Amino acid sequence: MASLILSPAEQDYITQGVERGLRADGRGGLDRREVTLRTNMISQANGSARCRTGYLGVGTDVLVGIKAEVNSWTAGEPEDRGAVVCSVECSPSAAQEFEGYGAEELNVELTQLLDRILGGPQSGLDLGKLCIIPKQAYWVLHVDALVLDVKGSIVDTLVWAARAALLATRLPRVVVESIADEDGNMQSEFDVVDDAEDQVALEGAENLPLAVTFSQIGKRYVVDASEQEEAVTQARVTVAVSPQMDICAIQKSATARGFAPSLLTEILHSARAIAREEHARFKRVFEAASSDGAAGEPSTGSTFLGTF
């Protein structure tokens, strides 16, 4: 993911530091950087959020919008639940290697990972509540993410933004009625209420997981790797953990090496402990973003200047 080129001396400095429990920016091996969050950034979306890990200009910046639409059921699809469709795109301005088709492989990897976390029952979302009429109509949630800047830890920031956007999502209320046809048979019909004051939150959104990405450097590992640390990363794995501390998904990134079994076992144990802190941290940051007057107003601004 990183295009940064380091000299052998810089690589040795970072690697030996991680093996001794020291990182170049002063963090511990399992410490994350500052996270900044704003919700309702896109007025045309049903829900949206923008998350930055790190500081302005030297952090990873992701914008996520949720758009809900009603789909007609077709044979072969689940009869009694809705769907979540994910799409991730890295802006060409986020990194030099993303220009042209440079980000195409990463876009696919991130889309598959986000879909694996959010697209099934393991996500915690009650997909059954997205069904309007069985075998007739259902809600589809389009989760569209745009990576605006990359300075390490892209996956964790992406999942933070997606979780916040889904928690902020509101769906129009749907009225379902049974009407008799000419033959006396009862047919179900629905009507979407077009009233901004009559909307409902997604059921189960509070159960959505967060992701913790571990990067192996030398003989040890770190979380929330910086851009410099990603340049010397030998292997990387992302673990998604729910608020109930259940592991929902595991995905290894496209790196040449894998993890030793003993190290992977340690990582999975650490993932739950870190996720417990991350969920508590997310709750505090999300509540602050939701209660902030400026953050609660839709905005199409392209920067985080001002209150952000």
Secondary structure, DSSP 4 states (H G I P E B T S, - for coil): -------HHHHHHHHHHHHTT--TTS--TT----EEEEE---TTSSEEEEEEESSTTSSEEEEEEEEEEEEE--TTS-SS--EEEEEEEE-TTT-GGGTTTTTHHHHHHHHHHHHHHHSSGGG---GGGGEEETTTEEEEEEEEEEEEE-SS-HHHHHHHHHHHHHHH-EEE-EEEEEEE-TTS-EEEEEEE---TTSEEEPTTGGG--EEEEEEEETTEEEES--HHHHTT-SEEEEEEE-TT--EEEEEE-S-S----HHHHHHHHHHHHHHHHHHHHHHHHHHHHHHH-HHHHS----SS--TT-
